[in-house]
Amino acid sequence: MLDQVILEVPVGISNRHVHLTRQHIELLFGKGYQLTKLKDMKHVGQFAAQETVTIVGPKGIVENVRVMGPTRKETQVELSLTDSYRLGIKAPVRDSGQLEGTPGCALVGPKGVVGLSRGVIIAERHIHMSPADALETGLNDTDRVMVMAGDVRELCFHHVLVRVHPTFSLEMHLDTDEANAAMLKNGDLVRVIEKEPSSLHMVG
């Protein structure tokens, strides 16, 4: 089983970041403020902004957290587990946008403060791919796969979520904790070795 590779996927390591609504951008940075693009991301229309905020939790703060664009319908804060310990926030592992029952935090910008009642998550590890990639591999949106990663500290990641969309480029997103555990860096290739039955995925 481990010798069979369905697909090789480059890694994109996701550091802590926030997605903001239009209202929250204005509260944090000023009325009518527009985000300033720092660099484009691989997925069409997505970019890292020059702006940063400070996250405040019950036990600590994390400064200089990157804002990502464009705006979202709901503000979302994505942390690693290490970050959540530092802040004192019990963030659950969730797919992006699945914010029901998640904890909140405070965000501090140069012009104001936003108190969130929810929206803090640890992003579920996942693979982005285009419809062409999905067709070639026989995978579908929301499938789960097994991925072998690393060399010196090889790890097997189970229950990796597949997300398919026309704007997506092929990439596996891991947070800094996951990438460090396997000694991975941006652009390293990991191997999708098996599609998992849906019954194997346990929702935590």
N, C-alpha and C positions, 0 to 999 in steps of 0.2 A: 504493500500500500504506500509506504513512504518513498519508494522509488518512482512513483507515478506522479508527474507534475501536470496539473491541468493548465496552469497559467503562472507566469512570473510577473510580479507586481512591484513597482518601485514604492519605497516607503516615503511618506511625508510625516514628519514629526510635528505634532501640534502642541505648542506651548500654551500656557494659560492665555485666555483672551475673552473679550466680551462682544456681543452683538447688541446694538442699541436700537430702540424705536426713535422715530423723529422727535417725539415729545421729550424723551430722555436726553437726546443729543442737545436740545436747546436748554434744558435745565442744567446740564453739566458744563456746556461750553458757551452758551449765550443764545439769545433770540436770533433766529434765522441762520444759525451757524451751519456750515457745510463741511463735511469731513474732507481732509486733504489726503489724496492717494499717496501712499508710500511706495507700494509695489503691487502689481497684479498677482493674483493667485492662479493656479493652474486651471481652475474651473471658471468658465466664461462669466464675467460680470462680478466676480468676487475679488476683493482687494483688501490688503492691510493698510490701515490708515496711519498717518503720522501721530494721531492723537492717542493719548494713554489716560487711564484713570487709576485710582487707588481703590482696592477692594478692602472693606472693613468687615471683620467678623467678630464674634464674641470674644475670641482669644488673641487676635492679632490682625495685622494688616499686610497686604501685598501691594507694593507700589509699582508704577510703570507697566500696567497691564494693557496690552495692545487692544485697540478698538478695531474691529473688522467691519467692512462695508460690503454691500449697501445696507440700508436700514432694514429692520425686521418688524414684524407685526407685534412681537413681544420680546422684551429684553432677555437675553440669555447669557449666563456666565459659565464658562467652561474651565474647569480646574483639573489638576491631577490629584490623586489621593494624598500625596505629600502636601500639596497646597491646602487641601481641606483640613488636614491635621493642624497646620500652622494657623489657619483662620478660626478653627474651632467650629467648623460647619460640617454636618453629616450629610454630604452630598451623595445622592444615589447615582448609579451608573444608568444612563439613559441615552436613547437615540435623540439626536438633535430635534428640538421642537416638542418633545414629550415632557412637558413641565408640570403636569398634574401631581400634586403632593410633594413638590420639591421645596427645599428651604430657600430663604432669601438672604440678603446681605445689604450693606450700604455701599454705594459707589460715590466716590468723591472726584469731582472735576475742578477745573480752575474757576468756574463761575457758580458752582452749586453742588448740592448733594441730592442723590436719589436713594430712597429707601425701597428696596424690593421685598415684597411679601413672598415671592417665589422666583424660580428661574436659575438656581445654581445647580449644575450637574457635573458629573464626571462623564465625559463623552464615551459612549460605547465604541469599542474598536470596530472599524468598518472599512470596506473597500468601495471606492467610487469607480464606476465604469460607464462607458457609453453603451447605447443599444447595440452597436456593432461588436463591441467586446463581449457583451452578454450573449449575442447570437452565436459567436464563434465558440464560446465555451459551454453553451447550454445552460447558463445560469440566468436567474431571473431576479428582479427586484425583491428584496426581503428574504432571499435565500440565506442560508447559513453555511459557512465553509470552514474547513480546517486548514491552517496555514503554518508551515514550518519557517522559522526565521532565525537568522544569526548563523554563526559559524563556531567560534570559540565557546560561546555560551548559547548554544542552539536551544530554542524554545519552540514548543508547539502551542499555537493559539487556537483554542476551540471556539465555536459559536460566533465566528466573525461574520458580521452583517454585511450583505451585499446591497449596495444602493445603485440603481441604474437610472440615468437621466441624460437627455441629449446634450446638456451643458457640461457633463462630467468628463474629466480626463482620468485615465487609469492610474490609481494611486491608493495605497493602503494607509489610513490615518491611525497613528498610535500617539498616545500622549507621552510625555517625557519619562514617566516612570516605566512604562512598558518598553519603550525604546532602549532605555538604559539597561534594563534587565537582560536584554538580548544583545547588548553592545552594538546597536544599530545607529546609523546616521542617515540623514536625508539622501535619498537616491539609491540606497542599498536595495537589492532585490530580495523579496521573499517568495515562497512557493506555495501556491494553492494546490493542495494535494487531494482534497476530498470534499464533496458536497455532503452535508450532514442532513439526516432526516429531521423534519421540523419537530418531531416529538422529543428530540434530544435537548432542545433549548429550554432552559428553565428560567423563567422570569423572576428576578430577585426583588 
